[in-house]
Amino acid sequence: MEQLSGLFFWVFLASFISIWIVKALTVKFEWVSMPQIDRWNIRTVSLHGGVGFFPVIAISLGYLIFQNYSELTTSIGVIDGDQKQFEIILSILLGSLVMFILGFVDDIISCRPTVKIAFQLIASIIFIYNGGGFLIFETEALNIFITLLWFFVVINAVNLMDNMDGLTTGVVIISLIFLIFNSILGVDGTFPLSVYSSVIMLSSLLAFLFFNWSPATIFMGDSGSLSIGFILAALLIPSPINNYLGITQNDHLSTPVMSLLIPILIIVTLLFDVVFVTITRFLEGRSVMKGGKDHTSHRLVRGGLTEKKSILLIFSLSIIGGVGSVVLLTVNNGYGIFFTLFSIVILLIFKGIYLSRISSS
């Protein structure tokens, strides 16, 4: 715990200073987001927040990789799980670098959707090539497909939810907290690398939240949302790096089912928003890839909530999803599992019905 506390402190401090410097530069060189008709913000706000916090995350992950590699090379007997953890964490760093570069370029010149999808596939393939990915089906091709789909959905869900001050930052922080909790369930001894990786991200994003909370003075931009979306997606896939999220075979839900259910519950609000926006825009004949004011958060405000209350409500729903993931892992009882899943599904259905009745403009 002392090592984690020190890691948290130094990453937070470095991120805070780095973000402050980037913010000062954006003001000086006018790298700002101007109010637009298809965007929610009505103020001029600094851009490139991701340039402030991602390099700190990348350097910290690099240190974690170096430390892990040193331990592997000095060990007489290397455990396969340790080797796989090293390979997966390395692929997370490389993939997130690809996403950061793509996001930074997109923030400057606005890339076409096909270019974004292509680079998201490249980053995801790096992860799969190094041994990461879902192991749900007996057929490897199906596992690769569901893994690629998972990355595409999660990366873009994080990107799309970055539509209101502090929203994405807070939701990802909550998801990381439950990811840490689930990763240490049943662990006796050394924490898996997902705990250290999550603490790095969590502390860096907490520093960013000081600048991004309403009224935000800087936005993370695609350089931030795409990179943290990739890391979050990778850390949520059950593997040795996260102790397989504490998932074990039981009499009520099989391991393949749990392998999808647990990650989905941890980021349920992110997934709900991207699915809801995709369906409503498709029914209205509008492009899914373009920006808009029709997200969950926007409709809650039009329904009568203030921006902060809308954000806090979404945070609360994120916590409910996270708690649900813990319940599924710790309550080995069919009725308890059924009640948990039924309650969350009913909550999401009613939420969808309520939001669909609110105008998107």
Secondary structure, 3 states (H helix, E strand, C coil): CHHHHHHHHHHHHHHHHHHHHHHHHHHHHCCEECCCCCCCCCCCEECCHHHHHHHHHHHHHHHHHHHHHHHHHHCCCCCHHHHHHHHHHHHHHHHHHHHHHHHHHHHHHCCCHHHHHHHHHHHHHHHHHCCCCCCCCCCHHHHHHHHHHHHHHHHHHHHHHCCCCCHHHHHHHHHHHHHHHHHCCCCCCCCCHHHHHHHHHHHHHHHHHHHHCCCCCECCHHHHHHHHHHHHHHHCCCCHHHHHHHCCCCCCCCHHHHHHHHHHHHCHHHHHHHHHHHHHHHHCCCCCCCCCCCCHHHHHHHCCCCHHHHHHHHHHHHHHHHHHHHHHHHCCCHHHHHHHHHHHHHHHHHHHHHHHCCCCC
